[in-house]
């Protein structure tokens, strides 16, 4: 594992060394993207040895949604020439300006098509500061939020080498004033729950007319213990038998009276 990591590090170092090799063939006079600071890289990954420039964006920090707004990127330095690389939040469209101070690369980042003269030393002393100004514009998104701009400015001595140069980087946050972004459309509502199963009512049993009525239980009469022990038909039969028995006894007594001798 350590051997693999060592080889990977060596390969990366070789690529960086070749990229930053001295000579006209390896200098980026027409700009290079991917070194604005957005991806963590700047021009100092190759250039070194010169004075650090002062860099900044100039433009509004609050803009209206859906508008196109112009910005400038400034590189102040005592060096005679300067270049730049500007990138924006993913999805933000950048535009190069008509004066040709910026160029939109294939990676949708802005770079210099050629180094700009800063005018440093033109007033007399070679140590007098000058400034290179790069102009561009961007399309604001349609909804409220925030976006960012990253920029790296490289002050160079013009010797067509990477030595004696130095860059600096900065970024700004821009507030977008506009309507809130629409919420994602909700899907169809869930189906209603199925209805509960139909309850079949339990009907009381149909009484049998041929069956005699049952006597109420102890619990039915409130626990009095005075339950009737016979049905209505049994009561009628018993009354008739009692009447017949009484008549039979009366007839028997009368016969005995009449059979006695006088």
C-alpha positions as CSV (number, residue, x, y, z in Angstrom):
1,X,0.0,0.0,0.0
2,X,2.9,2.4,0.9
3,X,4.6,1.6,-2.4
4,X,1.4,2.4,-4.4
5,X,0.9,5.7,-2.6
6,X,4.6,6.6,-3.2
7,X,4.2,5.9,-6.9
8,X,1.0,8.0,-7.0
9,X,2.7,10.9,-5.3
10,X,5.7,10.7,-7.7
11,X,3.4,10.7,-10.7
12,X,1.5,13.7,-9.4
13,X,4.8,15.5,-8.7
14,X,6.1,14.8,-12.2
15,X,2.9,16.1,-13.8
16,X,3.1,19.3,-11.7
17,X,6.7,19.7,-12.6
18,X,6.0,19.4,-16.3
19,X,3.1,21.7,-16.1
20,X,5.2,24.4,-14.3
21,X,8.3,23.8,-16.3
22,X,10.1,27.0,-17.5
23,X,10.1,28.2,-21.0
24,X,7.6,29.8,-23.4
25,X,6.0,26.5,-24.3
26,X,4.9,25.9,-20.7
27,X,3.7,29.4,-19.7
28,X,0.0,30.2,-19.9
29,X,-0.1,33.5,-21.6
30,X,-3.6,32.9,-22.9
31,X,-4.9,31.9,-19.4
32,X,-5.8,28.7,-17.7
33,X,-9.0,27.6,-15.9
34,X,-9.3,25.6,-12.7
35,X,-7.0,27.9,-10.7
36,X,-9.5,30.5,-9.3
37,X,-9.5,29.0,-5.8
38,X,-12.9,27.3,-6.3
39,X,-11.3,23.9,-6.6
40,X,-8.6,24.7,-4.1
41,X,-5.9,25.5,-6.8
42,X,-4.5,28.9,-7.7
43,X,-1.9,30.3,-10.1
44,X,0.7,29.9,-7.2
45,X,0.7,26.2,-7.9
46,X,3.1,27.0,-10.7
47,X,4.1,30.7,-10.4
48,X,6.3,31.9,-7.6
49,X,9.0,34.4,-6.6
50,X,7.3,37.8,-7.3
51,X,5.4,40.3,-5.1
52,X,1.9,39.4,-4.0
53,X,-0.8,41.5,-5.8
54,X,-3.9,43.0,-4.3
55,X,-7.0,41.5,-6.0
56,X,-10.8,42.2,-5.5
57,X,-14.1,42.1,-7.2
58,X,-16.1,45.3,-7.9
59,X,-19.9,45.0,-8.4
60,X,-23.1,44.8,-6.4
61,X,-23.5,42.2,-3.7
62,X,-27.3,42.1,-4.0
63,X,-28.9,41.7,-7.5
64,X,-32.3,41.1,-8.8
65,X,-33.3,37.6,-9.9
66,X,-33.2,36.9,-13.6
67,X,-31.0,40.0,-14.5
68,X,-27.6,40.2,-16.2
69,X,-25.1,42.2,-14.1
70,X,-21.6,43.5,-14.9
71,X,-18.6,43.0,-12.6
72,X,-14.9,43.8,-12.8
73,X,-12.0,41.9,-11.3
74,X,-9.0,44.0,-10.3
75,X,-5.3,43.1,-10.0
76,X,-3.2,45.8,-8.4
77,X,0.6,45.2,-8.6
78,X,4.0,46.7,-9.2
79,X,4.5,44.0,-11.9
80,X,4.0,45.1,-15.6
81,X,1.5,42.4,-16.5
82,X,-1.4,40.5,-14.9
83,X,-3.7,37.6,-15.8
84,X,-6.8,36.1,-14.1
85,X,-9.2,33.2,-13.6
86,X,-12.7,33.7,-12.4
87,X,-15.3,31.0,-11.6
88,X,-18.9,31.0,-10.3
89,X,-21.2,28.8,-8.4
90,X,-22.2,25.7,-10.5
91,X,-25.0,26.5,-12.9
92,X,-24.3,30.3,-13.1
93,X,-23.7,31.5,-16.6
94,X,-20.7,33.9,-17.0
95,X,-20.1,36.1,-20.1
96,X,-16.8,37.5,-21.4
97,X,-17.0,41.2,-22.3
98,X,-16.7,42.9,-25.7
99,X,-13.3,44.5,-24.9
100,X,-11.7,41.1,-24.9
101,X,-10.2,41.3,-21.4
102,X,-11.8,37.9,-20.5
103,X,-12.4,34.7,-22.4
104,X,-15.0,32.0,-21.5
105,X,-13.1,28.7,-21.4
106,X,-14.6,25.3,-22.2
107,X,-15.0,24.7,-18.4
108,X,-17.4,27.7,-18.2
109,X,-14.8,29.7,-16.3
110,X,-13.3,33.1,-17.3
111,X,-9.6,33.5,-18.1
112,X,-7.5,36.2,-19.8
113,X,-7.0,35.8,-23.5
114,X,-3.6,37.6,-23.1
115,X,-1.9,39.3,-20.1
116,X,-3.1,42.9,-19.5
117,X,-0.6,45.7,-19.0
118,X,-1.0,47.2,-15.5
119,X,0.7,50.5,-16.2
120,X,3.1,49.9,-13.3
121,X,6.1,52.2,-13.6
122,X,4.7,54.2,-16.4
123,X,4.5,57.3,-14.3
124,X,8.3,57.1,-13.6
125,X,9.5,54.7,-10.9
126,X,9.4,51.0,-11.8
127,X,8.1,50.4,-8.3
128,X,4.9,52.4,-8.8
129,X,1.8,50.2,-8.6
130,X,-0.5,49.7,-11.5
131,X,-3.8,47.9,-12.1
132,X,-5.3,45.5,-14.6
133,X,-9.1,45.4,-14.8
134,X,-11.0,42.5,-16.3
135,X,-14.7,43.0,-17.1
136,X,-17.4,40.3,-17.3
137,X,-21.0,39.7,-16.6
138,X,-23.2,37.0,-15.1
139,X,-26.8,35.9,-15.4
140,X,-28.6,35.9,-12.0
141,X,-30.7,32.8,-11.2
142,X,-34.5,33.1,-11.3
143,X,-35.1,32.7,-7.6
144,X,-33.9,34.0,-4.3
145,X,-30.7,32.6,-2.8
146,X,-27.0,33.2,-2.8
147,X,-24.2,32.6,-5.3
148,X,-20.4,33.0,-5.1
149,X,-17.6,34.2,-7.3
150,X,-14.0,33.0,-7.0
151,X,-11.1,34.9,-8.6
152,X,-7.3,34.6,-8.8
153,X,-5.1,37.3,-10.2
154,X,-1.6,36.6,-11.3
155,X,1.0,39.5,-11.4
156,X,3.8,38.5,-13.8
157,X,7.1,40.1,-14.8
158,X,6.7,39.2,-18.5
159,X,9.8,37.0,-18.8
160,X,7.7,34.2,-20.3
161,X,8.7,32.0,-17.3
162,X,6.9,31.0,-14.1
163,X,9.6,32.6,-11.9
164,X,9.3,36.1,-10.5
165,X,5.5,35.9,-10.5
166,X,2.9,35.7,-7.8
167,X,-0.9,35.4,-7.5
168,X,-3.5,36.2,-5.0
169,X,-7.1,35.0,-4.7
170,X,-10.4,36.2,-3.3
171,X,-14.2,35.4,-3.4
172,X,-17.5,37.2,-2.8
173,X,-21.0,36.2,-2.0
174,X,-23.9,37.7,-3.9
175,X,-27.4,37.7,-2.6
176,X,-30.2,37.1,-5.2
177,X,-33.3,39.2,-4.5
178,X,-36.4,37.4,-5.9
179,X,-39.2,35.0,-5.3
180,X,-38.6,31.8,-3.4
181,X,-37.8,28.7,-5.4
182,X,-41.0,26.6,-6.0
183,X,-41.4,23.6,-3.9
184,X,-41.3,20.2,-5.7
185,X,-44.8,19.1,-6.7
186,X,-46.3,16.7,-4.3
187,X,-47.3,13.4,-5.6
188,X,-50.9,12.1,-5.7
189,X,-52.5,11.7,-2.3
190,X,-52.4,8.2,-0.9
191,X,-55.6,6.1,-1.5
192,X,-58.1,6.2,1.3
193,X,-58.1,3.2,3.7
194,X,-60.4,0.4,2.8
195,X,-63.8,0.4,4.6
196,X,-64.1,-1.8,7.6
197,X,-65.7,-5.2,7.0
198,X,-69.5,-5.2,7.1
199,X,-70.8,-6.5,10.4
200,X,-73.7,-9.0,10.0
201,X,-76.2,-8.3,12.9
202,X,-77.0,-11.3,15.1
203,X,-80.8,-11.8,15.1
204,X,-82.5,-13.3,18.2
205,X,-83.8,-16.8,17.8
206,X,-87.4,-17.2,16.4
207,X,-89.6,-18.7,19.2
208,X,-91.2,-22.1,18.5
209,X,-95.0,-21.8,19.1
210,X,-95.1,-25.6,19.9
211,X,-92.6,-25.4,22.7
212,X,-93.7,-24.4,26.1
213,X,-92.4,-21.3,27.7
214,X,-89.5,-21.8,29.9
215,X,-89.6,-20.6,33.4
216,X,-87.4,-17.6,34.2
217,X,-84.3,-18.2,36.1
218,X,-83.3,-16.9,39.5
219,X,-81.4,-14.1,37.8
220,X,-84.4,-13.2,35.6
221,X,-86.6,-12.3,38.6
222,X,-84.0,-10.3,40.3
223,X,-82.9,-13.1,42.6
224,X,-86.1,-13.4,44.5
225,X,-86.3,-17.2,44.1
226,X,-90.0,-17.0,43.3
227,X,-89.8,-18.5,39.9
228,X,-93.1,-20.1,38.6
229,X,-92.6,-23.8,38.2
230,X,-95.3,-24.6,35.7
231,X,-96.4,-23.4,32.4
232,X,-99.9,-21.9,31.8
233,X,-101.2,-25.0,30.1
234,X,-100.1,-27.1,33.1
235,X,-102.0,-24.8,35.4
236,X,-105.2,-25.1,33.4
237,X,-105.0,-28.9,33.4
238,X,-104.4,-29.0,37.2
239,X,-107.5,-26.7,37.9
240,X,-109.7,-29.0,35.8
241,X,-108.5,-32.1,37.6
242,X,-109.1,-30.4,40.9
243,X,-112.7,-29.6,39.9
244,X,-113.3,-33.2,38.7
245,X,-111.9,-34.6,41.9
246,X,-114.1,-32.4,44.0
247,X,-117.2,-33.4,42.1
248,X,-116.3,-37.0,42.5
249,X,-116.0,-36.7,46.2
250,X,-119.3,-34.9,46.4
251,X,-121.0,-37.6,44.4
252,X,-119.4,-40.3,46.6
253,X,-120.6,-38.7,49.9
254,X,-124.1,-38.3,48.5
255,X,-124.3,-42.0,47.6
256,X,-123.1,-43.0,51.0
257,X,-125.9,-41.0,52.6
258,X,-128.6,-42.4,50.4
259,X,-127.4,-46.0,51.0
260,X,-127.7,-45.8,54.7
261,X,-130.8,-47.6,56.2
262,X,-133.4,-45.2,57.6
